[in-house]
């Protein structure tokens, strides 16, 4: 009797473990069925995997369009500044006043910088095309964002310095006894003002290009 009581106590103390039932006919354990929404999860995953390159391709196309517009704007700013000049006759043809961009080092630097930026943006168009063809490629996008950032800084610097000169030409400075020369050289001031505005537009487009590239790289990680 003691042995039977001890055996019953052991059965009560031991945890109950459910063993997998075997199929009597084949001798195999039952396999757990997948969740009910398994097919929906896999279908959603496939849609996301297919939709990601399409989304990145759209960003790459927008990058190409903005890059082309920025290249045209930068080169137009450089050309406008380089071709803007005005000559005022005074009494005789031997005594004249002439205004040209080469008279100011800031304007000369403006032409050089915008020419470099326009050339870079033109040469970067093939890299943008590569991003369209291969939207998941990271190296060309990383190269573009680094160069675009540097060119944006150069363009903003040249445009800001030239804007200060144009402001002095329009309004002058009474403390330094600088007279507003735009009263005499109206056409020259209008041309330089248009070139500065175009350069600021190019800098803004470069800023948007940097943001697009950074957003595309963020989504790829």
C-alpha positions as CSV (number, residue, x, y, z in Angstrom):
1,X,0.0,0.0,0.0
2,X,2.9,2.3,0.8
3,X,4.4,1.7,-2.6
4,X,1.1,2.5,-4.4
5,X,0.7,5.7,-2.4
6,X,4.2,6.8,-3.2
7,X,3.6,6.1,-6.9
8,X,0.4,8.1,-6.9
9,X,2.2,11.0,-5.1
10,X,4.9,11.0,-7.8
11,X,2.3,11.1,-10.6
12,X,0.6,14.1,-8.9
13,X,4.0,16.0,-8.4
14,X,5.3,15.4,-11.9
15,X,4.2,18.1,-14.4
16,X,1.9,17.0,-17.1
17,X,3.6,17.2,-20.5
18,X,1.6,16.9,-23.6
19,X,3.3,14.9,-26.2
20,X,2.5,15.4,-29.9
21,X,0.0,12.9,-31.2
22,X,1.2,10.6,-33.8
23,X,-0.8,9.6,-36.8
24,X,-1.4,5.9,-36.4
25,X,-1.4,5.3,-40.1
26,X,1.9,7.1,-41.1
27,X,3.6,7.6,-37.7
28,X,4.2,11.3,-38.2
29,X,3.6,14.2,-35.8
30,X,1.0,16.8,-36.6
31,X,2.4,20.0,-38.2
32,X,1.2,23.4,-36.9
33,X,-0.8,25.3,-39.5
34,X,0.3,28.8,-40.5
35,X,-1.6,31.8,-39.2
36,X,-4.8,32.7,-41.0
37,X,-3.4,36.1,-42.2
38,X,-0.1,34.5,-43.5
39,X,-1.0,35.0,-47.1
40,X,-2.0,38.6,-46.6
41,X,1.3,39.3,-44.8
42,X,3.3,37.8,-47.6
43,X,1.3,39.6,-50.2
44,X,1.8,43.0,-48.4
45,X,5.5,42.3,-48.2
46,X,5.8,41.6,-51.9
47,X,3.9,44.8,-52.7
48,X,6.3,46.8,-50.5
49,X,9.3,45.2,-52.1
50,X,8.0,45.9,-55.6
51,X,6.8,49.5,-54.7
52,X,10.1,50.7,-53.2
53,X,12.1,50.8,-56.5
54,X,9.2,52.6,-58.1
55,X,9.1,55.2,-55.4
56,X,12.9,55.7,-55.6
57,X,12.7,56.0,-59.4
58,X,10.2,58.8,-59.0
59,X,12.6,60.7,-56.7
60,X,15.4,60.1,-59.1
61,X,13.4,61.5,-62.0
62,X,12.5,64.6,-59.9
63,X,16.2,64.9,-59.1
64,X,17.1,64.9,-62.8
65,X,14.6,67.6,-63.6
66,X,15.7,69.9,-60.8
67,X,19.3,69.3,-61.6
68,X,18.7,70.3,-65.3
69,X,16.8,73.5,-64.2
70,X,19.6,74.4,-61.7
71,X,22.3,73.9,-64.4
72,X,20.4,76.2,-66.8
73,X,19.8,78.8,-64.1
74,X,23.4,78.9,-62.9
75,X,24.8,79.2,-66.4
76,X,22.3,81.9,-67.2
77,X,23.3,83.8,-64.1
78,X,27.0,83.6,-65.1
79,X,26.2,84.6,-68.7
80,X,24.0,87.5,-67.6
81,X,26.6,88.9,-65.3
82,X,29.4,88.5,-67.9
83,X,27.5,90.3,-70.7
84,X,26.1,93.1,-68.6
85,X,27.8,96.5,-69.2
86,X,26.9,100.0,-69.8
87,X,28.7,103.1,-71.1
88,X,27.7,106.7,-70.4
89,X,29.0,109.3,-72.8
90,X,30.1,112.5,-71.1
91,X,30.5,115.6,-73.3
92,X,32.7,113.9,-75.9
93,X,33.3,110.4,-77.1
94,X,36.8,110.6,-75.6
95,X,35.5,111.0,-72.1
96,X,33.2,108.2,-71.0
97,X,32.1,106.3,-67.9
98,X,31.8,102.6,-68.3
99,X,30.5,99.9,-65.8
100,X,31.6,96.3,-66.3
101,X,31.7,93.2,-64.1
102,X,35.5,93.1,-64.3
103,X,35.6,96.4,-62.4
104,X,34.6,94.5,-59.2
105,X,36.5,91.4,-58.0
106,X,33.3,90.2,-56.4
107,X,31.4,90.2,-59.7
108,X,34.3,88.4,-61.4
109,X,34.2,85.7,-58.7
110,X,30.5,85.5,-59.2
111,X,30.9,84.6,-62.9
112,X,33.6,82.0,-62.2
113,X,31.7,80.3,-59.4
114,X,28.4,80.1,-61.3
115,X,30.2,78.8,-64.4
116,X,31.8,76.0,-62.3
117,X,28.5,75.2,-60.7
118,X,26.7,75.1,-64.0
119,X,29.4,72.9,-65.5
120,X,29.2,70.5,-62.5
121,X,25.4,70.2,-62.7
122,X,25.7,69.4,-66.4
123,X,28.3,66.7,-65.8
124,X,26.3,65.3,-62.9
125,X,23.3,64.5,-65.1
126,X,24.6,61.0,-66.1
127,X,24.9,60.1,-62.4
128,X,21.2,61.2,-62.0
129,X,20.3,58.9,-65.0
130,X,22.1,56.0,-63.3
131,X,19.9,56.6,-60.2
132,X,16.8,56.5,-62.4
133,X,17.9,53.2,-63.9
134,X,19.1,51.8,-60.6
135,X,17.0,53.4,-57.9
136,X,18.4,51.3,-55.1
137,X,22.0,52.1,-55.9
138,X,23.7,54.0,-52.9
139,X,27.2,55.1,-54.2
140,X,26.0,57.5,-57.0
141,X,23.4,59.0,-54.6
142,X,26.1,59.5,-51.9
143,X,28.5,61.1,-54.4
144,X,25.8,63.5,-55.6
145,X,24.8,64.6,-52.1
146,X,28.4,65.4,-51.2
147,X,29.1,67.4,-54.3
148,X,25.7,69.1,-54.3
149,X,26.4,70.3,-50.7
150,X,29.7,71.8,-51.7
151,X,28.3,73.5,-54.8
152,X,25.4,74.9,-52.8
153,X,27.8,76.5,-50.4
154,X,29.8,78.1,-53.2
155,X,26.7,79.4,-55.0
156,X,25.3,80.8,-51.8
157,X,28.6,82.5,-51.0
158,X,29.0,84.1,-54.4
159,X,25.3,85.2,-54.6
160,X,25.4,86.7,-51.1
161,X,28.6,88.7,-51.8
162,X,27.3,90.0,-55.1
163,X,24.0,90.9,-53.5
164,X,25.8,93.1,-51.0
165,X,27.5,94.9,-53.9
166,X,24.3,95.3,-55.8
167,X,22.6,96.7,-52.7
168,X,25.3,99.4,-52.3
169,X,25.0,100.2,-56.0
170,X,21.3,100.8,-55.6
171,X,21.2,102.6,-52.2
172,X,24.8,103.7,-51.5
173,X,26.2,104.3,-48.0
174,X,26.1,107.7,-46.5
175,X,28.5,106.8,-43.7
176,X,31.2,105.8,-46.2
177,X,30.2,108.6,-48.6
178,X,29.3,106.0,-51.3
179,X,26.9,107.3,-53.9
180,X,24.2,105.1,-55.4
181,X,25.6,104.6,-59.0
182,X,22.4,102.9,-60.2
183,X,20.9,106.4,-60.8
184,X,23.3,106.7,-63.7
185,X,23.9,103.0,-64.6
186,X,20.3,101.8,-64.5
187,X,20.7,99.0,-67.2
188,X,23.9,97.7,-65.6
189,X,22.2,97.5,-62.2
190,X,19.2,95.7,-63.5
191,X,21.3,93.1,-65.3
192,X,23.4,92.4,-62.2
193,X,20.3,92.2,-60.0
194,X,18.8,89.6,-62.4
195,X,22.0,87.6,-62.3
196,X,22.1,87.6,-58.5
197,X,18.4,86.5,-58.3
198,X,19.1,83.6,-60.8
199,X,22.1,82.5,-58.7
200,X,19.9,82.4,-55.5
201,X,17.4,80.3,-57.4
202,X,20.2,77.9,-58.4
203,X,21.3,77.7,-54.8
204,X,17.8,77.0,-53.6
205,X,17.4,74.2,-56.2
206,X,20.7,72.7,-55.0
207,X,19.4,72.7,-51.5
208,X,16.3,70.8,-52.6
209,X,18.6,68.3,-54.4
210,X,20.5,67.7,-51.2
211,X,17.2,67.1,-49.3
212,X,16.0,64.7,-51.9
213,X,19.2,62.7,-51.9
214,X,19.3,62.6,-48.1
215,X,15.6,61.4,-48.0
216,X,16.3,58.7,-50.6
217,X,19.4,57.5,-48.6
218,X,17.3,57.5,-45.4
219,X,14.6,55.3,-47.0
220,X,17.2,52.9,-48.3
221,X,18.6,52.1,-44.9
